[in-house]
Amino acid sequence: MASGILNVNKPPGLTSFRVVGQVRRGSGEKRVGHAGTLDPMATGVLLVLVGQAVRVTEYLMDLPKTYRATVRLGIETTTYDAEGDVTAERPVDVTRQEADEALRAFVGEIAQVPPAFSALKIEGQPAYKRARRGEAVAMKPRKAHVYRADLTRFEPPDIDIEIECGRGTYIRSIAHDLGRALGCGAHLAALERSAVGAFRVEDALDAPSLEAALADGTWTEQLQPLDCALTHLPALTIGIEDEKDLRHGQPVELGEEATLALGPVAEGLEVRGYAEDGSLIGILRCEGGLWRPRKVFG
């Protein structure tokens, strides 16, 4: 069975689920998922996981993400993006310095209120379903991490921004809140996810290339190894006897072997464990002086 990661440049108008379905049908593989939804209007990096790569979803979700966004000042919408109904219009009297200073205020750990038109569940039901029925939806603030926020183009009413952030950050909410901070309102007019960790949109398969690769069977040549999702974890080579135990789910004591390779080992440290032949054994975690297999791959 094939396993790996497809870096797909999702086109506008398609849901992430539809892209996953396309790969599932075209590849014939049953285990196919993705690492982070993109809204239908958004484009850019969508990581489609095939086979055992589905098991590293959470590691990919935790990688920093970079977005390029166009924010339209002066207009607020129900969805905080261009697909929603207009709720307010105001004149735009903003300088570049004001926009830059307001944007920089979003860097760091922020409390962010997600859009009512989102997939977050309220009492077991997606918020957007309640919002579409006209129900009042009270979204609770959530913590989000913004590592970098740059103003890259200033041509009011449109401005371009580049955001590097952690998981669960809503760029739509940043656009909306930025407009409120500037006193004129705003919404997200366009969005591209340009990177997820080391996966870049410049290296991604566009829609025609993906379709052709699925049709002629060459899609497996585009798969990135699943340990590409784990490059932020230290690597540790395991001897053959310990490898056998780990593959059978048994913890091992590596002692000096691990210390020589990694230096001082902290409790809870996770590493990529490799066999002597270079194959990936799995993800190992240090607990109580033992290395326990958290995930083992075939």
C-alpha angles and dihedrals in degrees: 000000000000118000131182148084127291115204102211127184099220113216122223118271097035126103119229088240091058092053090050089050091051091054092045093052096041096046099038089226117137098200105069127139141145137241106231130356123249119205114248092252092051126089135197141059114019112169110213113197122210128194116330090001087080086074092066094053094116092053091054091045089056094055117105115262130211123209133187111205139179112215119197112211124212099035129082123193138193093248096038088240139076094274095066133084117268112256101173141008125197136170116265116233103158132136125216090246091054092049092047093049092046091050094049089057088072094063115108131024108340136181105236129187109216118226116270086232095067138108094249109123126240114191090344097310128099110257093230092063091057091045092051089054089055095251119149107253118199108199117198121227115259131196116254132177121223112187098180137006120185131179104222103171132022115191106134133250082031125049128174122221134182118213129189110193149149130259121299096029115141111213088191089062092048089053092049094045092045089056091050091050090053092048096236104082125235145197137204109267100177137000136193125180099216099180145009107194106305093343107104131193089231088066096042127113112251120221098264092047092049092049092049093047091051091047097051097036097245094115091102088065088064095055117114115213113264092240087069082081090058105049090115088066120082116253124235128184114219127208118243098255094050089044090060092052093047093050087054091052096256123137119238135203110230098169113163092011091065094040092053091051100039108019119227108004119220122211110265096024113153123208141177107252117211131188120233089260090059097254119137113253097182146263115318127196127201111231125164093342093308130102110231124193108243094177126006122198126205 
